[in-house]
């Protein structure tokens, strides 16, 4: 399978956490970064290309506004192949307070017809699902 045929799985999830004092919770944000990296590695180990969307917020923090970064990640989601590429929503993306970026990426995926999957089903269930996708590609 060449790069143009490879399924792309984007990983989305909460990035910023706030302390009751209103300050950023850097420890929680580091845990989110580690969790996203774990899922990105998981996707690659399953044989698919991965785009961890949180990288845009980390990379462009202080350079672009949050709104500009959200527009950029949503444009990336919107260019994916309907019914073929996926977005993996990491656990907690839809919990209060709602992550504006993750919610926007989720909506962009639904509008485009990108397949939405969730890590709350667990790595084993996702591995089985990805194996079924690879089997379909082998038959095709």
Secondary structure, DSSP 8 states (H G I E B T S, - for coil): --TTTS-EEEEE-----B-TTSSB-HHHHHHHHHHHHHHHHHHHHTT-EEEETHHHHHHHBTTB-HHHHHHHHHHHHHTS-TTTSEEEE-TTTTSSS--HHHHHHHHHHHHHT-EEEEGGG-HHHHHHHHHHHHHHHHH-
